[in-house]
Structure formats: C-alpha cells, structure tokens
C-alpha cells in the first residue's frame, strides 16, 4: 500500500504545486491574480484524481480486483496525506527560494482589491490590520505548515471517500485482463 501512496500521492502533490507556482510565475508574481481560490481548487481536484487511480490500481493489482470500503478508504487517505506532505514541502521550498515574499504580495493584492471595491477608510484600515496579522502569523511555520496542508488534504480526503465508495464494487471500473 505504501508504494501506491508514495507514487500517486507524490505525483499528485507535485503536479498541484508545480501548476500553482507556474501560475504565479506567469502572472509576474501577482499573488492577487495567481491566488484565485476556485482555480487552485480546480487544479487540486484534477490532480487528485490520482487518488482514484491509485486506489483502483491497488485494488486491481494487490487485491485481485476486489476491495472493501475501509481498506480502499485507507489507501485513498494515505495517497491524499502523501500528496499533502509533498505539496507542503514543495511550497516551503518555493517560499524559501523567493525569500518568503508571497504572503506580503498576497496581503498587498487583497488590500488593493478592497480599495478598488470602494471600501470606506475605516473598513480599509480594519482590513489592513487583519492582513498584517495574517502576515505575522504566516511567518510562523507552526501556523503556515498546517494551514498549507489543510488547503489540499480535505480535497484529497473527499476524493478518497468517493473512490472507496465506488471501487468497493468490483463491477465498477473492472480490471482489464491481458490477452494471452
């Protein structure tokens, strides 16, 4: 099971973070545009289909095409956990490489977006204070690491749950037999 978690989870986590970093680079480092939440979660959803593929491959190769719900969920969650760890590790490497400038750029872009919406001075000042708290907290790895992991893991856990529910039925996506 661990080789499936490492292979499929590692690939999923690497693909997600690579696409996000490329998006940031292509936007010229503009964290406001590159940080679009719906696009980020769409990327995660697509890349984390590797959870389904990994559970199916495990079912077909290791379990003879039959797996119960809980073992399938365990495989899926382990793939999602590895994807989360890889995602966090590569994001930390990116932050170190860019001198941890992302969060400041993100906070500045968020404030500019609020200004553009015409927030009054008091509300803008409150938002600026909130962003400063975020910047300070984000500098602490005990805040940043779990927060980054929780960006991706719930998506992977949901896909693991759906995968286990579908793949517990051996007639769902049956293993293909090779012709002799």
ChimeraX attribute file (.defattr): number of C-alpha atoms within 10 A of each C-alpha:
attribute: neighborCount
match mode: 1-to-1
recipient: residues
	/A:1	16
	/A:2	12
	/A:3	11
	/A:4	19
	/A:5	25
	/A:6	19
	/A:7	15
	/A:8	27
	/A:9	31
	/A:10	21
	/A:11	19
	/A:12	28
	/A:13	28
	/A:14	22
	/A:15	20
	/A:16	25
	/A:17	23
	/A:18	16
	/A:19	15
	/A:20	20
	/A:21	18
	/A:22	13
	/A:23	20
	/A:24	18
	/A:25	13
	/A:26	11
	/A:27	14
	/A:28	11
	/A:29	18
	/A:30	17
	/A:31	22
	/A:32	18
	/A:33	15
	/A:34	20
	/A:35	18
	/A:36	12
	/A:37	10
	/A:38	9
	/A:39	13
	/A:40	18
	/A:41	15
	/A:42	13
	/A:43	16
	/A:44	23
	/A:45	19
	/A:46	12
	/A:47	22
	/A:48	30
	/A:49	16
	/A:50	26
	/A:51	32
	/A:52	24
	/A:53	15
	/A:54	26
	/A:55	30
	/A:56	29
	/A:57	15
	/A:58	22
	/A:59	24
	/A:60	19
	/A:61	12
	/A:62	12
	/A:63	12
	/A:64	11
	/A:65	21
	/A:66	20
	/A:67	21
	/A:68	15
	/A:69	16
	/A:70	13
	/A:71	15
	/A:72	27
	/A:73	24
	/A:74	18
	/A:75	25
	/A:76	33
	/A:77	25
	/A:78	24
	/A:79	34
	/A:80	31
	/A:81	23
	/A:82	23
	/A:83	33
	/A:84	28
	/A:85	21
	/A:86	23
	/A:87	27
	/A:88	24
	/A:89	18
	/A:90	18
	/A:91	20
	/A:92	17
	/A:93	13
	/A:94	16
	/A:95	14
	/A:96	11
	/A:97	10
	/A:98	10
	/A:99	9
	/A:100	15
	/A:101	14
	/A:102	18
	/A:103	18
	/A:104	17
	/A:105	16
	/A:106	20
	/A:107	20
	/A:108	18
	/A:109	17
	/A:110	18
	/A:111	19
	/A:112	14
	/A:113	13
	/A:114	16
	/A:115	14
	/A:116	9
	/A:117	9
	/A:118	11
	/A:119	14
	/A:120	10
	/A:121	10
	/A:122	9
	/A:123	13
	/A:124	16
	/A:125	13
	/A:126	11
	/A:127	17
	/A:128	17
	/A:129	12
	/A:130	12
	/A:131	19
	/A:132	16
	/A:133	11
	/A:134	16
	/A:135	18
	/A:136	12
	/A:137	13
	/A:138	18
	/A:139	12
	/A:140	10
	/A:141	12
	/A:142	10
	/A:143	13
	/A:144	16
	/A:145	16
	/A:146	13
	/A:147	13
	/A:148	18
	/A:149	19
	/A:150	13
	/A:151	16
	/A:152	24
	/A:153	23
	/A:154	15
	/A:155	17
	/A:156	30
	/A:157	21
	/A:158	18
	/A:159	22
	/A:160	28
	/A:161	19
	/A:162	16
	/A:163	23
	/A:164	26
	/A:165	15
	/A:166	17
	/A:167	24
	/A:168	21
	/A:169	15
	/A:170	17
	/A:171	11
	/A:172	11
	/A:173	12
	/A:174	14
	/A:175	16
	/A:176	8
	/A:177	6
	/A:178	5
	/A:179	4
	/A:180	3
